[in-house]
Amino acid sequence: MVPQPAPQAKARFRDGQFPSRVCETVANEARLPFVTDNSELLRRLPSVESVLSSPEAAPLLAEYSRPSLTDAVRAVIDGLRASLRNGAEASDAVLSAAGVLDSASERLARETERRPRTVINATGVVLHTNLGRAQLARTAVEAVEAAASQACALEYDIEAGSRGDRDTLVEDHLKHLTGAEAATVVNNNAAALLLALNSLAEGREVVVSRGELIEIGGSFRLPELMAKSGAILREVGTTNRTHARDYSSAIGARTAMLLKVHPSNYRLVGYTTEVSLADLRELADEHEGLSVVEDLGAGALVDMSQWGLPAEPVVGDRLSSGADVVTFSGDKLLGGPQCGIAVGSASAIARLRKNPLRRALRCDKMTLAALEATLRLYRFHPSPESEIPTFVALLRPIESLRSVGEDAVALLSDALGSGYAIELEPSKVQIGSGAQPDVFIDSLAVSIASEEVPAQAIAERFRNAPVPVIGRIDSGRFLLDLRCVSDARLLAPA
């Protein structure tokens, strides 16, 4: 039985006459809450039910569910109680039912805000992984909306009147665009590689150059993925030099695959040697049943140099060079939704399709709708680079950026006031998402500096705009790169 303090002690405890240490001891022993000099304010805290039954609650109950409003009111009251116990003060208005409801309403507004939030990408990285990578073309957005809001023939063959395969929505486009015999789509490129490894090399060895054992964002490492796939890693060569003889000496009875990994997010320069895909194909042909697979990472569907952009390996060329399967991303240089695409020989892709993992890794209808619409632009539009936002951003002429930048300087000078040096200056941007990490494209940026306000504080102010503006800090200045900004008004902070 818990000992109870004497009535006199209880009274003195309530009146706050005991030292705080004694009060805490008595409260703990009596299992009573610890009360400070704010005991009167604590007693005036309304109950959750009284707040919810007040007239002021009616509008919020019409806007929010009762459980959600109850949770918000309880959280506000609990917060007030904790603050009062720590010696804080509170006005009558704050402690009233109306005051609690005002705070609960603000809390609910934050919690019900749409996520992920729309932001303005002024970082100078066009395909920014943290900011959602590729933006979809208008036709792809319309396709997503239609697929999401209506019934669609996802796995239904309308002509035959029977069940179909969701790969047929995009396979014909991919075959025409890459020259592949077959194709399948899963939820990202890591999944496509996992499926290929598990389908073609489970329990057997996969030979990879040490210089291609990549790690990308989020500490994703190829050796760890390979271990999960059930394939056995066989490293050959050294970090900077691998020869055909290294692969040849590693091939044995347990070898199932020669894997080549495109160094999307890094470059080895100087005293280096790598084995070409054609040479790997020649080696594989000397051994029965040996597959050649390339993880292309970003993966371009067309030769980007035709538009004056840095050249990136083209998927179709890699298949022509001898790969049985090429895997690549849909939301990088392709400019579509997040997905992983595997194209290649009919026999290899058939093995991927038969794997039970494929169902676990498959894409939903909205992803496939966006991908199909994007691929349709590549296949049929006379100038897809004018429709796909990734290329629109990369190909914007400097004079277009200058026009936006001059407007932005004037607008921001008015918005920020005196004390800020705001200028338009040359900049360099990267494609991003592992594509061409050593190549920079000319751009322009608005530079904002202040002797009184640190760059971090300026950046925070822009991030707190109604539509957050994400820039970068360089040499004590806050920079807003204009490569992905089409309207100066988008850069105005609150």
PEWO-V780205 format. One record per run of one state. SS is the DSSP state (H for helix, E for strand, L for the rest). FROM is the first residue (numbers start at 1). TO is the last residue. If there is no record, write none. Layout:
BEGIN
SS,FROM,TO  SS,FROM,TO
END
This chain:
BEGIN
L,1,6  H,7,14  L,15,19  H,20,30  L,31,38  H,39,43  L,44,47  H,48,52  L,53,54  H,55,63  L,64,65  H,66,85  L,86,91  H,92,95  L,96,96  H,97,111  L,112,119  E,120,121  L,122,124  E,125,125  L,126,128  H,129,131  L,132,137  H,138,149  L,150,155  E,156,157  L,158,161  E,162,163  L,164,167  H,168,178  L,179,181  E,182,186  L,187,188  H,189,201  L,202,204  E,205,209  H,210,212  L,213,214  E,215,216  H,217,219  E,220,221  H,222,229  L,230,231  E,232,236  L,237,240  E,241,241  L,242,243  H,244,250  L,251,254  E,255,261  L,262,272  E,273,273  L,274,276  H,277,285  L,286,290  E,291,297  L,298,299  E,300,300  L,301,303  H,304,307  L,308,313  E,314,314  H,315,320  L,321,324  E,325,329  L,330,339  E,340,344  L,345,345  H,346,354  L,355,356  H,357,361  E,362,362  L,363,364  H,365,380  L,381,383  H,384,386  L,387,388  H,389,394  L,395,397  H,398,416  L,417,420  E,421,430  L,431,431  E,432,432  L,433,434  E,435,435  L,436,440  E,441,449  L,450,454  H,455,463  L,464,468  E,469,470  L,471,471  E,472,474  L,475,476  E,477,481  L,482,487  H,488,491  L,492,494
END
